């Protein structure tokens, strides 16, 4: 082992012990070593052996028998130096009580409290640098404002908090419109501030924060909140440290204090009046009372606050709090370079680094922006076991039909998907299929899901939410009561049809829902990267489902699903925000229609209808319209060739609206079957409708022909390329 600073060698390298009466060497005498605080309990002393860098501390006999010439020797008779270990097993000071006797047992002398170590000289807390500052960003290496300029915070209420940098906020009280100005000050390397009384500690801080304020500010505190630690440091001592300087008045008070989330008042750790001439060290060790904080770690915290003088301009830096076992000399500041300090601010950036939003490969599961193109937003009770309802979202009942109601939630619930139980058997799954082209970016990557839900637990009913990622080699079969979920027991997980490979998220969490808006993390499906894609036709689907049944009676329970993301990431993260139009375009990769979103194709109306010119002839006494070939492109390219269906303006399916016009006046308008045309050259971006009949499509009596006669058709369409349809 290396040399250990806790072992203290006797100052005299070869002390000779003599009889107190005769002055002769104390031949055969003894030295006994005890704990000073318990003088009946022996305490070991040691000898050192070895060479750099390997040394050994070996226990000496206790008592030690002196040599024939009155010198210290080990059990082998070798002259040795005694090494003392004046600490206990907790490295707290534990001095020796020493008794020296002659060979007949007569006490020659005693030594108390040897070697006179005091509280504060423990190697852990003796200003040798072996401390850990529990505060982050203690020299303000990062700020939330431009550090090259000052920034002014203005009160809009009598008391406010403002975030000024990673882990730091200011708490300000005063009159509305009063201001606090914060500026980061760069300090020179040769400032040599401050120098403690021993002359051994100089803090060359890189930065200080300067605070100034308008006259109506009545209180200003700089606070670092230690979250999830409601009883931190309680029942023990803390060492507090900071440096401060006034830029205005002399002799103003600065206080470093402690307060847990349950206390109305704070405990002062260190306090001092500062000058306007130089930086002042403010340091002290203070006992923190036993905690009475009943808060749990979920909500509890401890605030460390620097209370600054009002109506002054003050600079502070190097704020430190260190937990200590007992009342000891305040620890010196734990100096570290800027890059190390920056690395310790990771928690402030965690959400943007590890869990920062990425693009999700899902579109329908963004339910607050779901366009509901093919179902009514007031869909209601599900009369089928499984169905596409919102865009790209398949809703599956555990068993049977009419067990749940599905509608778009109100604006107050961000228009998510609202599921309300109708019977006591209401476990529900939401499924979104992914096109093979989209799956390519997921294969060989770790994939995770973050779901956002709100459970209105009106009957104290427990339900859970779980998730699965499934994939298959071939295209997904059409949804059915047993596809993709073949069976599903109450209170259990769904069993998927043969052909699907099922991946569970890491640790397979089952989240118990409460009455809050919850984000549910399903990390790393399969607990590893996905395999190489089985084929170009491989489909994948995300399945989010409930376990347990909601209560349908009285005021029923309700579940609102806001969103779910699926991203190539080891951790579940939210998706980048989209506009309504951006999400609509994504959904149109699978399905589109000519009518506005949330307006059903069976609803009568001409808005957004397509218009195509047809042939018109006069055959006395009639004006006659005949079919003519036409085509159209979709708004958005599809993942495969879609199924095309036409609707007349009055909402009649497989029909168009034919119109005869003369001089801008409609002579006749009629709904006709679209069988006069045949679909051809159907593709993923458009199609043609060629003439399929020589018969007229509309006829109206007319006195004669004019050059203003016209015939055209109008229609709505849907292009359906949904998967598993």
Secondary structure, DSSP 8 states (H G I E B T S, - for coil): ----TTEEE-S-TT-B-B-TTT--B-TT-EEEEEETTEEEEE--EEEEEEETTEEEEEE--SSEE--TTSB-B-TTS-B---EEE-B-TTS-B--EEEEEE-TT--EEEEEEEET---TT-STTTSSSS-----SSSTT----SS-TTS-EEEE-SSSEEEEEEETTEEEEEEESTT-EEEEEEEE--TT----B-TTS--B---SEEEEEEE-TTEEEEEEEEEEET-TTTTTTSEEEEEEEEEESS-SSEEEEEEEEETT-SS-EEEEEEEE-SSS-EEEEEEEE---------TTT-EEEEEEEE-TTS-EEEEEEEEEEESSS-S--------HHHHHHTTHHHHHHHHTS--B--S-STT-GGG----SS-TT-EE--SSEEE-STT-EEEESSSSSSEEEEE--GGGTT-EEEEESSS---EEEEEEE-HHHHTTTTTS--EEEEEEEEE-TT----EEEEEEEEESS-----BTTBSEEEE-TTS-EEE-TT-EEEE-GGG--EE--SSEEEEEE-SGGGS-----S-TT-EEEEEEEEES----SSS--EEEEEEEEEESSSS---B----HHHHHHHHTTTEEESS-TT--TTS---TT-EEEEEEEEEETTEEEEE---EEEE-SS--SS--EEEEE-TT--BTEEEEEEEETTEEEEEEEEEGGGEEEES--SSEEEEEE---SEEEEEE-SS--TT-EEEEEEEEEEE--TT-
